[in-house]
Amino acid sequence: MQDADETGILLQDYHLTGIAVTEFTSRRLEIDALRALWAIRHHGGITRAAEALGLSQSAVSHKIKRLETSLDCALLSRKSGAPMFTAAGEDLLDYAGRILGLHDEALLSISKTSLAGRVALGLTEDTTCTDLARILGRFRRLHPNVSVRTKVRMSLILRGMLERGELDAAIIQVFAHEVRPTDVVLFREQLHWVKHPDLLLPQGGPVPFLSFDDECFYRRWALDIGQDGGVVLETVFECSSAAGIIAAVTSGLGVALLNGRHLQPDMEIITQDLPAPPALAYVARRGRKARNPALDTLIGEIESEISRYGGLALAS
């Protein structure tokens, strides 16, 4: 039999364990708070996340503050010049992505229907390693009898394939004024003229232009509409990849058109002397005659993802 001292120690240990368990179970990772944290990462700040989620800035801040109080640690850095997230915030973001993914997949799994068929889908290269890839992976797990065949091409080529009926749908980039009522807008961004700060633009002569290839609609705009102001562009470098254009800009070879995700610290945005470029949008666009339950479900899941996160994150 145990003596009184041993019994007292056991009761004390049990009491301390009970306190620890109570403290642990009182800490909660609320889904809405994790979603707000994830949106801050995706959209680059509380203000943009609030706009994307359709909430007030104070509502998003309140969700994060409650989460910080529950976890007893700071998740956002509030010091000027510091990284947006603390070390604890970065750690939690890794888990948040997985938690939200499983949560949303579980909800979809409960309501899923038996689907079968094929979907021919087009993607641009910079959308293959993004939220869209995660959505496609989840779609495959939930609907194993649907075959999704994907082709990766430039936006202009994908638009032609849609028109010819070679694809059921495609994720493409278009100018903002070209968005159709039936398009699902995934992401909006701005196009910029950029150069290296040390590059001096010639006065009255042709401007050295760093261009994507013939299948890029940035290039077509620059060479056609973009020269209405009397500026002459001389193509001195042509490349099909954003990495090549970025390297040419940072080397001071000329000016280029790049979207906001590709801007680098050593680039200068040109705001004078060249026509202002139009805004951009990434959209999910159906083929004109593409109607089938599998495609409807896939597009529906993309739309649901946008409503939950206020947009999708694309590759930089």
C-alpha positions as a Python dict, from the first residue, in 0.01 Angstrom:
ca = {
    (1, 'M'): (0, 0, 0),
    (2, 'Q'): (112, 359, -59),
    (3, 'D'): (194, 572, 241),
    (4, 'A'): (43, 917, 298),
    (5, 'D'): (342, 1101, 150),
    (6, 'E'): (329, 903, -177),
    (7, 'T'): (-46, 953, -199),
    (8, 'G'): (0, 1326, -147),
    (9, 'I'): (260, 1346, -424),
    (10, 'L'): (36, 1156, -665),
    (11, 'L'): (-258, 1382, -587),
    (12, 'Q'): (-39, 1688, -637),
    (13, 'D'): (91, 1554, -971),
    (14, 'Y'): (-265, 1479, -1079),
    (15, 'H'): (-372, 1829, -977),
    (16, 'L'): (-86, 1989, -1172),
    (17, 'T'): (-156, 1768, -1473),
    (18, 'G'): (-522, 1868, -1458),
    (19, 'I'): (-425, 2235, -1458),
    (20, 'A'): (-197, 2182, -1758),
    (21, 'V'): (-468, 1996, -1949),
    (22, 'T'): (-724, 2264, -1866),
    (23, 'E'): (-487, 2539, -1983),
    (24, 'F'): (-412, 2348, -2304),
    (25, 'T'): (-776, 2276, -2388),
    (26, 'S'): (-869, 2639, -2324),
    (27, 'R'): (-644, 2745, -2611),
    (28, 'R'): (-826, 2739, -2944),
    (29, 'L'): (-725, 2782, -3307),
    (30, 'E'): (-1041, 2936, -3447),
    (31, 'I'): (-1089, 2870, -3817),
    (32, 'D'): (-1201, 3227, -3895),
    (33, 'A'): (-895, 3368, -3718),
    (34, 'L'): (-662, 3134, -3906),
    (35, 'R'): (-832, 3234, -4229),
    (36, 'A'): (-775, 3601, -4147),
    (37, 'L'): (-409, 3530, -4070),
    (38, 'W'): (-372, 3344, -4399),
    (39, 'A'): (-538, 3632, -4587),
    (40, 'I'): (-293, 3880, -4434),
    (41, 'R'): (-7, 3671, -4573),
    (42, 'H'): (-175, 3638, -4914),
    (43, 'H'): (-268, 4003, -4954),
    (44, 'G'): (29, 4164, -4786),
    (45, 'G'): (-128, 4331, -4485),
    (46, 'I'): (-432, 4376, -4264),
    (47, 'T'): (-589, 4652, -4474),
    (48, 'R'): (-575, 4455, -4799),
    (49, 'A'): (-685, 4134, -4626),
    (50, 'A'): (-986, 4314, -4479),
    (51, 'E'): (-1083, 4451, -4821),
    (52, 'A'): (-1047, 4108, -4981),
    (53, 'L'): (-1249, 3934, -4709),
    (54, 'G'): (-1520, 4201, -4709),
    (55, 'L'): (-1454, 4288, -4343),
    (56, 'S'): (-1350, 4603, -4163),
    (57, 'Q'): (-986, 4645, -4070),
    (58, 'S'): (-1083, 4649, -3702),
    (59, 'A'): (-1270, 4316, -3741),
    (60, 'V'): (-962, 4147, -3888),
    (61, 'S'): (-737, 4301, -3621),
    (62, 'H'): (-979, 4179, -3351),
    (63, 'K'): (-966, 3821, -3484),
    (64, 'I'): (-587, 3824, -3477),
    (65, 'K'): (-576, 3982, -3130),
    (66, 'R'): (-810, 3714, -2993),
    (67, 'L'): (-591, 3447, -3144),
    (68, 'E'): (-279, 3604, -2993),
    (69, 'T'): (-450, 3624, -2653),
    (70, 'S'): (-556, 3259, -2674),
    (71, 'L'): (-203, 3147, -2766),
    (72, 'D'): (-34, 3397, -2533),
    (73, 'C'): (211, 3514, -2800),
    (74, 'A'): (241, 3782, -3068),
    (75, 'L'): (179, 3667, -3425),
    (76, 'L'): (213, 3999, -3608),
    (77, 'S'): (513, 4224, -3567),
    (78, 'R'): (402, 4578, -3492),
    (79, 'K'): (743, 4742, -3513),
    (80, 'S'): (822, 4972, -3804),
    (81, 'G'): (1059, 4811, -4053),
    (82, 'A'): (1026, 4464, -3900),
    (83, 'P'): (897, 4159, -4089),
    (84, 'M'): (519, 4134, -4100),
    (85, 'F'): (504, 3813, -3893),
    (86, 'T'): (688, 3713, -3578),
    (87, 'A'): (869, 3380, -3560),
    (88, 'A'): (562, 3233, -3387),
    (89, 'G'): (340, 3379, -3659),
    (90, 'E'): (550, 3220, -3934),
    (91, 'D'): (537, 2885, -3755),
    (92, 'L'): (160, 2907, -3715),
    (93, 'L'): (114, 2998, -4083),
    (94, 'D'): (271, 2665, -4183),
    (95, 'Y'): (11, 2482, -3975),
    (96, 'A'): (-271, 2719, -4073),
    (97, 'G'): (-238, 2627, -4439),
    (98, 'R'): (-271, 2259, -4360),
    (99, 'I'): (-551, 2307, -4106),
    (100, 'L'): (-758, 2524, -4341),
    (101, 'G'): (-698, 2283, -4628),
    (102, 'L'): (-818, 1983, -4429),
    (103, 'H'): (-1110, 2179, -4283),
    (104, 'D'): (-1233, 2293, -4625),
    (105, 'E'): (-1174, 1952, -4782),
    (106, 'A'): (-1373, 1783, -4503),
    (107, 'L'): (-1669, 2016, -4566),
    (108, 'L'): (-1654, 1952, -4939),
    (109, 'S'): (-1623, 1577, -4884),
    (110, 'I'): (-1945, 1567, -4681),
    (111, 'S'): (-2142, 1737, -4956),
    (112, 'K'): (-1969, 1583, -5257),
    (113, 'T'): (-2160, 1400, -5527),
    (114, 'S'): (-2045, 1120, -5754),
    (115, 'L'): (-1876, 1279, -6053),
    (116, 'A'): (-1718, 1125, -6359),
    (117, 'G'): (-1589, 1264, -6685),
    (118, 'R'): (-1306, 1469, -6828),
    (119, 'V'): (-1198, 1831, -6803),
    (120, 'A'): (-942, 1985, -7039),
    (121, 'L'): (-787, 2272, -6844),
    (122, 'G'): (-533, 2534, -6949),
    (123, 'L'): (-293, 2703, -6706),
    (124, 'T'): (-22, 2963, -6737),
    (125, 'E'): (321, 2874, -6601),
    (126, 'D'): (298, 3105, -6298),
    (127, 'T'): (-30, 2946, -6184),
    (128, 'T'): (104, 2590, -6167),
    (129, 'C'): (264, 2633, -5820),
    (130, 'T'): (-4, 2833, -5646),
    (131, 'D'): (-334, 2800, -5466),
    (132, 'L'): (-475, 2661, -5790),
    (133, 'A'): (-244, 2361, -5771),
    (134, 'R'): (-373, 2292, -5419),
    (135, 'I'): (-735, 2320, -5535),
    (136, 'L'): (-671, 2081, -5825),
    (137, 'G'): (-505, 1831, -5591),
    (138, 'R'): (-802, 1844, -5355),
    (139, 'F'): (-1045, 1814, -5647),
    (140, 'R'): (-868, 1498, -5763),
    (141, 'R'): (-889, 1341, -5416),
    (142, 'L'): (-1258, 1424, -5381),
    (143, 'H'): (-1350, 1321, -5736),
    (144, 'P'): (-1117, 1037, -5843),
    (145, 'N'): (-1338, 946, -6139),
    (146, 'V'): (-1286, 1284, -6305),
    (147, 'S'): (-984, 1309, -6533),
    (148, 'V'): (-837, 1662, -6542),
    (149, 'R'): (-593, 1703, -6830),
    (150, 'T'): (-387, 2019, -6802),
    (151, 'K'): (-193, 2209, -7067),
    (152, 'V'): (47, 2488, -6969),
    (153, 'R'): (79, 2769, -7224),
    (154, 'M'): (96, 3148, -7240),
    (155, 'S'): (-232, 3334, -7191),
    (156, 'L'): (-266, 3441, -7554),
    (157, 'I'): (-227, 3081, -7674),
    (158, 'L'): (-476, 2954, -7416),
    (159, 'R'): (-730, 3213, -7531),
    (160, 'G'): (-700, 3079, -7886),
    (161, 'M'): (-741, 2721, -7766),
    (162, 'L'): (-1056, 2820, -7579),
    (163, 'E'): (-1200, 2985, -7888),
    (164, 'R'): (-1128, 2674, -8096),
    (165, 'G'): (-1291, 2444, -7840),
    (166, 'E'): (-966, 2266, -7753),
    (167, 'L'): (-1008, 2345, -7381),
    (168, 'D'): (-1306, 2334, -7148),
    (169, 'A'): (-1165, 2615, -6933),
    (170, 'A'): (-842, 2802, -6871),
    (171, 'I'): (-679, 3020, -6608),
    (172, 'I'): (-551, 3315, -6808),
    (173, 'Q'): (-426, 3669, -6767),
    (174, 'V'): (-613, 3948, -6943),
    (175, 'F'): (-626, 4325, -6930),
    (176, 'A'): (-881, 4437, -6671),
    (177, 'H'): (-1106, 4595, -6933),
    (178, 'E'): (-1124, 4258, -7114),
    (179, 'V'): (-1282, 4070, -6820),
    (180, 'R'): (-1610, 3910, -6929),
    (181, 'P'): (-1924, 3886, -6714),
    (182, 'T'): (-1887, 3506, -6711),
    (183, 'D'): (-1521, 3512, -6601),
    (184, 'V'): (-1428, 3424, -6243),
    (185, 'V'): (-1172, 3685, -6131),
    (186, 'L'): (-897, 3521, -5927),
    (187, 'F'): (-652, 3805, -5881),
    (188, 'R'): (-598, 4165, -5992),
    (189, 'E'): (-267, 4342, -6031),
    (190, 'Q'): (-97, 4635, -6200),
    (191, 'L'): (141, 4639, -6495),
    (192, 'H'): (444, 4869, -6473),
    (193, 'W'): (716, 5006, -6697),
    (194, 'V'): (1044, 4938, -6518),
    (195, 'K'): (1417, 4995, -6565),
    (196, 'H'): (1742, 4995, -6368),
    (197, 'P'): (1792, 5329, -6183),
    (198, 'D'): (2123, 5387, -6363),
    (199, 'L'): (1972, 5351, -6711),
    (200, 'L'): (1916, 5688, -6878),
    (201, 'L'): (1638, 5693, -7137),
    (202, 'P'): (1732, 5858, -7467),
    (203, 'Q'): (1569, 6191, -7545),
    (204, 'G'): (1398, 6178, -7883),
    (205, 'G'): (1547, 5845, -7985),
    (206, 'P'): (1410, 5489, -7966),
    (207, 'V'): (1372, 5339, -7618),
    (208, 'P'): (1548, 5001, -7571),
    (209, 'F'): (1268, 4751, -7504),
    (210, 'L'): (1304, 4418, -7323),
    (211, 'S'): (1025, 4205, -7458),
    (212, 'F'): (857, 3873, -7405),
    (213, 'D'): (808, 3672, -7723),
    (214, 'D'): (545, 3714, -7996),
    (215, 'E'): (281, 3526, -7796),
    (216, 'C'): (281, 3781, -7512),
    (217, 'F'): (-5, 4029, -7508),
    (218, 'Y'): (205, 4275, -7303),
    (219, 'R'): (435, 4298, -7605),
    (220, 'R'): (148, 4346, -7849),
    (221, 'W'): (4, 4627, -7639),
    (222, 'A'): (345, 4796, -7610),
    (223, 'L'): (420, 4778, -7981),
    (224, 'D'): (69, 4870, -8097),
    (225, 'I'): (-141, 5076, -7857),
    (226, 'G'): (146, 5168, -7626),
    (227, 'Q'): (318, 5387, -7883),
    (228, 'D'): (28, 5622, -7947),
    (229, 'G'): (210, 5889, -7749),
    (230, 'G'): (486, 5906, -8009),
    (231, 'V'): (736, 5691, -7817),
    (232, 'V'): (931, 5449, -8035),
    (233, 'L'): (1035, 5119, -7879),
    (234, 'E'): (1329, 4924, -8017),
    (235, 'T'): (1330, 4559, -7913),
    (236, 'V'): (1685, 4483, -7797),
    (237, 'F'): (1614, 4170, -7593),
    (238, 'E'): (1350, 3901, -7635),
    (239, 'C'): (1279, 3619, -7390),
    (240, 'S'): (983, 3394, -7310),
    (241, 'S'): (1044, 3378, -6932),
    (242, 'A'): (991, 3639, -6662),
    (243, 'A'): (1324, 3539, -6503),
    (244, 'G'): (1508, 3636, -6821),
    (245, 'I'): (1332, 3972, -6848),
    (246, 'I'): (1401, 4046, -6479),
    (247, 'A'): (1771, 3968, -6527),
    (248, 'A'): (1786, 4196, -6832),
    (249, 'V'): (1620, 4483, -6643),
    (250, 'T'): (1851, 4455, -6343),
    (251, 'S'): (2147, 4449, -6583),
    (252, 'G'): (2040, 4784, -6726),
    (253, 'L'): (1974, 4662, -7079),
    (254, 'G'): (1646, 4850, -7128),
    (255, 'V'): (1288, 4900, -7013),
    (256, 'A'): (1028, 4627, -6970),
    (257, 'L'): (666, 4572, -6878),
    (258, 'L'): (635, 4367, -6557),
    (259, 'N'): (349, 4302, -6318),
    (260, 'G'): (373, 4393, -5952),
    (261, 'R'): (468, 4043, -5837),
    (262, 'H'): (789, 4054, -6040),
    (263, 'L'): (919, 4391, -5920),
    (264, 'Q'): (1261, 4386, -5755),
    (265, 'P'): (1420, 4632, -5506),
    (266, 'D'): (1676, 4741, -5767),
    (267, 'M'): (1411, 4835, -6025),
    (268, 'E'): (1272, 5181, -6088),
    (269, 'I'): (909, 5225, -6196),
    (270, 'I'): (877, 5467, -6488),
    (271, 'T'): (586, 5705, -6442),
    (272, 'Q'): (663, 5957, -6717),
    (273, 'D'): (742, 5960, -7090),
    (274, 'L'): (575, 5621, -7155),
    (275, 'P'): (200, 5549, -7188),
    (276, 'A'): (44, 5424, -6863),
    (277, 'P'): (-13, 5047, -6895),
    (278, 'P'): (-358, 4901, -6822),
    (279, 'A'): (-443, 4697, -6513),
    (280, 'L'): (-436, 4316, -6528),
    (281, 'A'): (-659, 4036, -6403),
    (282, 'Y'): (-622, 3660, -6376),
    (283, 'V'): (-949, 3488, -6458),
    (284, 'A'): (-1096, 3141, -6488),
    (285, 'R'): (-1264, 3142, -6829),
    (286, 'R'): (-1484, 2869, -6975),
    (287, 'G'): (-1487, 2762, -7337),
    (288, 'R'): (-1794, 2885, -7523),
    (289, 'K'): (-1960, 2542, -7540),
    (290, 'A'): (-1802, 2381, -7235),
    (291, 'R'): (-2078, 2263, -7004),
    (292, 'N'): (-2045, 1952, -6790),
    (293, 'P'): (-2103, 1873, -6420),
    (294, 'A'): (-1734, 1808, -6351),
    (295, 'L'): (-1632, 2147, -6489),
    (296, 'D'): (-1917, 2319, -6305),
    (297, 'T'): (-1799, 2163, -5977),
    (298, 'L'): (-1435, 2259, -6036),
    (299, 'I'): (-1522, 2620, -6119),
    (300, 'G'): (-1757, 2625, -5819),
    (301, 'E'): (-1477, 2515, -5587),
    (302, 'I'): (-1249, 2788, -5723),
    (303, 'E'): (-1523, 3047, -5663),
    (304, 'S'): (-1577, 2916, -5308),
    (305, 'E'): (-1205, 2945, -5240),
    (306, 'I'): (-1210, 3308, -5353),
    (307, 'S'): (-1506, 3388, -5129),
    (308, 'R'): (-1327, 3234, -4829),
    (309, 'Y'): (-989, 3401, -4884),
    (310, 'G'): (-1079, 3709, -5086),
    (311, 'G'): (-878, 3595, -5388),
    (312, 'L'): (-609, 3344, -5474),
    (313, 'A'): (-236, 3385, -5431),
    (314, 'L'): (-24, 3349, -5743),
    (315, 'A'): (344, 3277, -5788),
    (316, 'S'): (597, 3559, -5765),
}
